[in-house]
């Protein structure tokens, strides 16, 4: 990798950038009015480009022994270039720049300049221009530009890398123009090493987020990369980056957890995740712990991240004995389940009720289960299965392997869930998002309960004591409702819980289970045992 800052070797770097013919021959342009309907001056824009070209022409050639990398242009020109960078966000300005061959000029400047701020600004301008669909198409046809941007990932200047990864992600995210970019990335032998280096060593959170977005969208669009890039080096680098950005909810963390979830959809990916399970389990559980720190869990905007986290944890739970033993020996995981269900279950009811009221055909097909969409006297009944096929007989146990109910769900990518854009506000998308998370919780919880049924009495008793003494009636109610959906010929989770609660003399828990099963009203405040009140205790 090149060690020079703000500079990259290029076949075209010895050719000095030159202004477009229009700028040389048409003097009227230099005195032109504003661009389209904007207040931005054509004259000022062309003057700034000319100054940039002249400044780059002053730099020594690459073969000179006294070449000094990292020396920037004067502050006045930098300020002018920054103004150009800012106004290039206006699409009228971006199209005007494209009309007069600004892409070729900027490519030439980047290839020759040794000034890191010049390189950063030029790539930033290209990134703004790439937001326009037509300009993005032109860029996708420019092989020199694509190769130059991929090569810039070798750069060691963080601001330049921030803009490089932003341009790369913007180009990859446009389905109509992403093909040439994806092909070039797939053919590059160095890009994965460069991304791993960024993740492992950078302290710039914007850069870490951008690098994660590039990896995420590449894995999302090229399934073969989920195998090819499923290496311990990349997963370890992602975990290093998580240490830098922290385990509180953020867009970057959501992206990283989604990357782990996509790896879990392939056999090689699962093997690699399990190899790294000792380190990977830590940030996953820490995120869930942070999520559940507040008395009432807020899921708004976090549904996809929680789904990815639980999905990957479930894979580790089923595949790695050390993770299995660690998670099953503490009530922390059960506590997380009941707190998430308390926030999730009412949302599931509302979203399903809304969808039902706007889809009469679905109502007629599911008339036998329509009562489950009503609010009962004992609170919320969400016993209707949430699978999108509408088969209310499909349960966690029916749809999964011998290990539990999570396998089918875990193998479904969450690509449609993790990006929080305007489409996620649509009622159908919202219902799908909640249903996916609900089924992941149900599958993972089923696996945990199956494992608990095989544990020694002491481990089971610790869980029972938590449920009986420290878990609110509301949370227990939602837990029991989801367990009602887990009926299975070989293992009935709710029947098992009822039996062990009774045998261990956990009277409050036993009574609440009986109340739920009998349909008695639970929405009342009373003391069940000693000083315990039906408040939102942890």
C-alpha positions in Angstrom: 0.0 0.0 0.0 1.1 3.5 -0.7 2.3 5.5 2.2 2.0 8.9 0.6 -0.7 11.1 2.0 -3.3 12.5 -0.4 -1.7 11.0 -3.4 -2.2 7.9 -5.5 -0.2 6.5 -8.4 -2.2 6.6 -11.7 -1.3 5.9 -15.3 -2.5 9.4 -16.1 -0.7 11.2 -13.3 2.1 12.6 -15.5 -0.4 14.4 -17.7 -1.2 17.9 -16.4 -4.9 18.6 -16.1 -6.2 21.0 -18.7 -9.3 23.1 -18.8 -12.1 22.0 -21.2 -12.1 23.6 -24.7 -15.3 25.4 -23.9 -13.5 27.3 -21.1 -10.6 28.3 -23.4 -12.5 29.4 -26.5 -15.8 30.8 -25.2 -15.0 34.1 -23.4 -18.7 34.7 -22.9 -18.7 31.9 -20.3 -16.2 33.8 -18.2 -18.7 36.6 -18.0 -21.8 34.5 -17.8 -24.6 35.0 -15.4 -25.6 32.7 -12.6 -26.1 28.9 -13.1 -29.7 28.0 -14.1 -32.0 29.4 -11.4 -29.3 29.6 -8.7 -27.3 32.5 -7.4 -24.0 30.8 -8.1 -21.7 32.5 -10.6 -20.4 30.7 -13.6 -17.5 33.1 -13.8 -16.5 32.4 -10.2 -16.8 28.6 -10.8 -14.6 28.6 -13.9 -12.1 30.9 -12.2 -11.8 28.6 -9.3 -11.2 25.6 -11.5 -8.6 27.5 -13.4 -6.8 28.4 -10.2 -6.9 24.8 -9.2 -5.4 23.6 -12.5 -2.7 26.3 -12.3 -1.8 25.4 -8.8 -1.5 21.7 -9.6 0.7 22.6 -12.6 3.2 24.2 -10.2 3.7 20.9 -8.2 6.9 19.0 -9.1 6.6 15.9 -11.2 6.6 12.5 -9.5 10.1 11.7 -10.8 11.6 14.6 -9.0 13.7 13.6 -6.0 12.5 16.6 -4.0 8.8 15.8 -4.2 7.2 16.4 -0.9 3.9 14.8 -0.1 1.3 16.3 2.1 2.0 20.0 1.4 -1.3 21.7 0.7 -2.2 24.7 -1.4 -2.6 28.1 0.1 -5.4 28.8 2.5 -7.2 31.2 0.2 -7.5 28.6 -2.6 -8.5 26.0 -0.1 -11.4 28.2 1.0 -12.5 28.8 -2.6 -12.4 25.1 -3.3 -14.4 24.4 -0.2 -17.1 26.8 -1.4 -17.1 25.0 -4.7 -17.4 21.7 -2.8 -20.4 23.1 -0.9 -22.3 24.4 -3.9 -21.8 21.2 -5.8 -24.4 19.7 -3.6 -26.9 21.8 -5.7 -27.9 19.5 -8.6 -28.1 22.4 -11.0 -24.4 23.2 -10.2 -23.5 19.5 -10.4 -25.0 19.2 -13.8 -23.3 22.4 -15.0 -20.0 21.0 -13.8 -20.6 17.8 -15.7 -21.6 19.7 -18.8 -18.2 21.3 -18.9 -16.1 18.1 -18.2 -15.5 18.7 -14.6 -15.2 15.0 -13.9 -12.2 14.7 -16.3 -10.6 17.8 -14.7 -11.1 16.4 -11.2 -9.7 13.0 -12.2 -6.6 14.7 -13.6 -6.1 16.8 -10.5 -6.5 13.8 -8.1 -4.0 11.8 -10.2 -1.4 14.5 -10.1 -1.8 16.5 -6.9 0.1 15.6 -3.8 -1.9 18.0 -1.6 -4.2 15.9 0.7 -6.8 18.6 1.1 -7.0 19.1 -2.7 -7.6 15.4 -3.1 -10.2 15.3 -0.4 -12.1 18.3 -1.9 -12.0 16.9 -5.4 -13.3 13.5 -4.3 -15.9 15.3 -2.2 -17.1 17.2 -5.2 -17.4 14.0 -7.2 -19.3 12.4 -4.4 -21.8 15.3 -4.5 -22.1 15.0 -8.3 -22.7 11.2 -8.0 -26.0 11.9 -6.2 -27.5 12.8 -9.5 -28.8 9.8 -11.4 -27.6 11.0 -14.9 -24.2 12.0 -13.7 -23.8 8.7 -11.8 -24.5 6.9 -15.1 -21.7 8.9 -16.7 -19.3 8.0 -13.8 -20.2 4.4 -14.1 -19.0 4.4 -17.7 -15.7 6.0 -16.7 -13.3 3.2 -16.1 -10.5 5.6 -15.2 -12.6 7.1 -12.4 -13.7 3.8 -11.0 -10.1 2.5 -10.8 -8.8 5.7 -9.3 -11.4 5.7 -6.5 -10.7 2.0 -5.7 -7.0 2.8 -5.7 -7.6 5.8 -3.3 -8.6 3.3 -0.6 -4.9 2.8 -0.2 -4.6 6.4 0.9 -3.7 7.0 4.6 -5.4 10.4 4.9 -8.6 10.0 7.0 -10.6 12.9 5.5 -9.8 11.7 2.0 -10.9 8.2 2.9 -14.2 9.6 4.3 -15.0 11.1 0.9 -13.7 8.2 -1.0 -15.9 5.7 0.8 -18.8 8.0 0.6 -18.5 8.3 -3.2 -18.0 4.5 -3.5 -21.1 3.8 -1.4 -23.2 6.4 -3.3 -22.2 4.7 -6.6 -22.8 1.2 -5.3 -26.2 2.1 -3.9 -27.7 3.0 -7.2 -29.0 -0.2 -8.8 -29.1 1.3 -12.3 -25.4 2.2 -12.3 -23.8 0.0 -9.7 -22.8 -2.8 -12.1 -19.4 -1.5 -13.3 -18.5 -0.5 -9.7 -19.3 -4.0 -8.3 -17.4 -5.6 -11.1 -14.3 -3.5 -10.5 -14.5 -4.2 -6.7 -14.8 -7.9 -7.3 -11.7 -7.9 -9.5 -9.7 -5.9 -7.0 -7.4 -8.1 -4.9 -6.5 -5.2 -2.5 -9.9 -3.7 -1.6 -10.7 -6.1 1.2 -7.2 -5.6 2.8 -7.7 -1.9 2.6 -11.1 -2.0 4.2 -9.8 -4.3 6.9 -7.0 -1.8 7.6 -9.4 1.0 7.9 -11.7 -0.9 10.3 -8.7 -2.1 12.4 -6.9 1.2 12.7 -9.1 4.2 12.2 -10.5 6.3 15.0 -12.6 8.4 12.7 -16.2 7.3 13.3 -17.5 8.8 10.0 -14.9 6.8 8.2 -15.8 3.6 10.1 -19.5 4.1 9.3 -18.7 4.7 5.6 -16.5 1.7 5.4 -19.2 -0.5 7.0 -21.7 0.8 4.5 -19.5 -0.2 1.6 -19.0 -3.7 2.9 -22.7 -4.0 3.8 -24.0 -3.0 0.4 -21.4 -5.2 -1.4 -22.5 -8.3 0.6 -26.1 -7.4 0.0 -25.7 -7.2 -3.8 -23.1 -10.0 -4.2 -24.0 -13.2 -2.4 -20.7 -14.8 -3.4 -18.9 -12.2 -1.3 -20.7 -13.5 1.8 -18.5 -16.6 1.4 -15.4 -14.9 -0.1 -15.3 -12.2 2.6 -16.3 -14.4 5.5 -12.9 -14.4 7.1 -11.8 -14.1 10.7 -9.7 -11.1 9.7 -12.7 -9.1 8.6 -14.9 -10.1 11.5 -12.1 -9.3 14.0 -11.6 -5.9 12.2 -15.3 -5.2 12.5 -15.2 -6.0 16.2 -12.2 -3.6 16.6 -14.3 -0.9 14.9 -17.2 -1.5 17.3 -14.8 -0.9 20.2 -14.3 2.6 18.7 -17.9 3.5 17.9 -19.3 2.0 21.1 -22.3 -0.3 21.8 -25.0 2.4 22.1 -27.4 2.4 19.2 -26.1 4.1 16.1 -26.3 3.9 12.4 -22.8 2.5 12.2 -23.5 -0.2 14.8 -26.7 -1.2 13.0 -24.7 -1.6 9.8 -22.0 -3.8 11.5 -24.6 -6.1 13.1 -26.3 -6.5 9.8 -23.0 -7.5 8.2 -22.7 -10.2 10.9 -26.3 -11.3 10.2 -25.6 -11.6 6.4 -22.5 -13.8 7.2 -24.8 -16.0 9.2 -26.8 -16.9 6.1 -24.0 -19.0 4.7 -22.4 -22.2 6.0 -18.9 -20.7 5.8 -20.1 -17.5 7.4 -21.5 -19.4 10.3 -18.3 -21.3 10.8 -16.3 -18.1 10.8 -18.7 -16.4 13.2 -18.4 -19.4 15.6 -14.6 -19.2 15.4 -14.9 -15.6 16.6 -17.8 -16.2 19.0 -15.8 -15.5 22.2 -15.2 -11.9 21.1 -18.4 -11.5 19.1 -20.8 -12.4 21.8 -19.5 -9.5 24.0 -20.7 -6.5 21.8 -23.9 -8.3 20.9 -24.9 -8.8 24.6 -23.5 -5.4 25.5 -25.8 -3.7 23.0 -28.8 -5.6 24.3 -27.8 -4.7 27.8 -27.6 -1.0 26.9 -30.9 -1.2 25.1 -32.6 -2.7 28.2 -31.0 -0.3 30.7 -34.1 1.9 30.7 -37.1 0.7 32.5 -39.2 0.8 29.3 -37.4 -0.3 26.2 -37.7 2.0 23.2 -37.7 0.0 20.0 -38.6 2.9 17.6 -36.0 2.9 14.8 -34.1 0.0 16.5 -36.1 -2.9 15.3 -33.8 -4.0 12.6 -30.7 -3.7 14.8 -32.3 -5.8 17.5 -33.4 -8.4 15.0 -29.8 -8.7 13.6 -28.4 -8.9 17.1 -30.7 -11.6 18.3 -30.4 -13.5 15.0 -26.6 -13.7 15.3 -26.7 -14.5 19.0 -29.1 -17.4 18.3 -26.6 -18.8 15.8 -23.8 -18.6 18.3 -26.1 -20.1 21.0 -26.9 -23.1 18.9 -23.4 -23.6 17.5 -20.9 -22.8 20.3 -21.0 -24.6 23.6 -19.2 -21.8 25.5 -21.7 -19.2 24.4 -24.6 -21.6 25.1 -23.4 -22.3 28.6 -22.7 -18.6 29.3 -26.1 -17.4 28.1 -28.1 -20.2 29.7 -26.5 -19.9 33.2 -27.8 -16.3 33.8 -31.2 -14.7 33.8 -29.9 -11.8 31.8 -31.1 -13.2 28.4 -34.6 -14.0 29.8 -34.7 -10.5 31.2 -33.9 -9.1 27.8 -36.6 -11.2 26.1 -39.3 -10.1 28.5 -38.4 -6.4 28.3 -38.3 -6.5 24.5 -41.6 -8.3 24.3 -43.2 -5.7 26.6 -42.4 -3.1 24.0 -42.8 -5.2 20.9 -46.1 -7.1 21.5 -48.5 -4.0 21.6 -46.8 -2.8 18.4 -47.4 -6.1 16.7 -51.0 -6.0 17.6 -51.5 -2.5 16.3 -49.7 -3.1 13.1 -51.5 -6.4 12.4 -54.8 -4.8 13.3 -54.1 -1.9 10.9 -53.1 -4.3 8.1 -56.2 -6.4 8.7 -58.5 -3.4 8.5 -57.0 -2.5 5.1 -57.0 -5.9 3.6 -60.5 -7.5 3.4 -59.2 -10.5 1.5 -56.8 -11.3 4.3 -59.5 -11.0 6.8 -61.7 -13.5 5.0 -58.9 -16.0 4.6 -58.0 -15.7 8.3 -61.6 -15.4 9.7 -60.9 -18.4 12.0 -58.1 -16.4 13.7 -59.8 -13.0 13.6 -60.6 -13.0 17.3 -56.9 -12.9 18.1 -56.7 -9.4 16.7 -59.2 -8.1 19.3 -58.3 -6.7 22.6 -59.5 -9.2 25.2 -60.6 -8.4 28.7 -57.4 -9.9 30.1 -55.2 -7.6 28.0 -53.5 -8.3 24.7 -54.0 -11.5 22.7 -51.3 -11.9 20.0 -51.7 -15.6 19.6 -52.1 -15.2 15.9 -49.1 -16.4 14.1 -47.2 -13.6 12.4 -45.7 -15.4 9.5 -46.5 -13.6 6.3 -48.1 -16.7 4.7 -51.0 -16.3 7.1 -50.9 -19.9 8.3 -51.9 -19.5 11.9 -51.0 -23.2 12.5 -47.4 -22.7 11.8 -45.4 -22.4 15.0 -41.9 -21.9 16.0 -41.4 -25.6 16.6 -43.1 -26.6 13.3 -41.0 -24.4 11.1 -37.6 -25.2 12.4 -35.0 -27.9 12.9 -34.6 -30.1 15.9 -32.5 -27.4 17.5 -35.4 -25.0 17.7 -37.5 -22.4 15.9 -34.8 -19.9 14.8 -33.1 -21.6 11.8 -35.6 -20.6 9.1 -35.8 -17.0 10.4 -32.0 -16.6 10.8 -31.4 -17.6 7.2 -33.6 -14.8 5.9 -31.5 -11.6 5.3 -32.7 -8.5 7.0 -31.7 -6.2 4.1 -35.2 -4.8 3.9 -35.2 -3.9 7.5 -31.9 -2.3 8.5 -32.1 1.0 6.5 -34.3 3.6 8.1 -35.7 5.4 5.1 -39.1 6.8 4.3 -40.4 3.5 3.0 -40.1 2.0 6.5 -43.0 4.3 7.6 -45.3 2.5 5.2 -47.7 0.4 7.1 -46.9 -2.8 5.2 -43.2 -2.4 5.7 -43.7 -1.6 9.3 -45.8 -4.7 9.8 -43.1 -6.8 8.1 -40.4 -5.3 10.3 -42.3 -6.0 13.5 -43.3 -9.5 12.4 -39.7 -10.4 11.5 -38.4 -9.2 14.9 -41.2 -11.0 16.7 -40.5 -14.3 15.0 -36.8 -14.0 15.7 -37.5 -13.4 19.4 -40.0 -16.3 19.4 -37.5 -18.7 17.7 -34.6 -17.7 19.9 -36.7 -17.9 23.1 -37.9 -21.4 22.0 -34.3 -22.5 21.7 -33.4 -21.1 25.1 -36.4 -22.8 26.8 -35.5 -26.1 25.1 -32.0 -25.8 26.5 -33.3 -24.8 30.0 -35.5 -28.0 30.0 -32.2 -30.0 29.9 -30.4 -28.0 32.6 -29.8 -28.9 36.2 -32.4 -27.8 38.7 -30.2 -25.0 40.1 -30.0 -23.2 36.8 -33.7 -23.5 36.1 -34.5 -22.3 39.7 -32.5 -19.2 39.2 -34.6 -18.3 36.1 -37.8 -19.2 37.9 -36.9 -17.0 40.9 -36.3 -14.1 38.5 -39.7 -14.6 36.7 -41.5 -15.1 40.0 -40.0 -12.4 42.1 -38.6 -9.7 39.8 -40.7 -9.7 36.6 -43.9 -7.6 36.3 -47.2 -9.1 35.6 -47.4 -7.3 32.3 -44.1 -8.8 31.1 -45.1 -12.3 32.3 -48.3 -12.0 30.4 -46.5 -11.2 27.1 -44.0 -14.0 27.7 -46.8 -16.5 28.3 -48.7 -15.3 25.1 -45.6 -15.9 22.9 -45.0 -19.3 24.6 -48.6 -20.3 23.7 -47.5 -20.1 20.1 -44.7 -22.5 20.6 -46.8 -25.7 20.9 -44.9 -28.6 19.6 -45.4 -32.4 19.6 -42.0 -33.0 21.3 -41.8 -30.0 23.6 -44.5 -27.7 24.8 -42.7 -24.7 26.3 -45.6 -23.3 28.3 -46.5 -26.7 29.7 -42.9 -27.2 30.8 -42.8 -23.7 32.5 -46.0 -24.4 34.3 -44.8 -27.7 35.6 -41.4 -26.5 36.8 -42.9 -23.4 38.4 -45.3 -25.6 40.3 -42.7 -28.1 41.3 -40.3 -25.3 42.5 -43.2 -23.7 44.4 -43.1 -20.4 42.5 -46.7 -19.6 43.5 -47.0 -16.1 41.8 -45.7 -17.4 38.5 -47.9 -20.4 38.7 -51.0 -18.2 39.4 -50.3 -15.8 36.6 -49.9 -18.7 34.1 -53.2 -20.1 35.2 -54.8 -16.6 34.9 -53.6 -16.2 31.4 -54.7 -19.6 30.3 -58.1 -19.2 31.9 -58.6 -15.7 30.3 -59.0 -13.9 33.7 -58.4 -10.2 33.8 -54.7 -9.5 34.6 -54.9 -5.7 34.3 -55.1 -4.9 38.0 -52.6 -3.8 40.5 -52.2 -6.0 43.5 -49.6 -7.5 45.7 -48.8 -11.2 44.8 -46.2 -12.0 47.3 -44.8 -10.0 50.2 -43.9 -6.5 49.1 -43.9 -7.2 45.4 -46.2 -4.9 43.4 -47.2 -5.2 39.8 -45.0 -2.4 38.7 -42.4 -2.3 36.0 -39.7 -3.9 38.1 -36.7 -5.2 36.3 
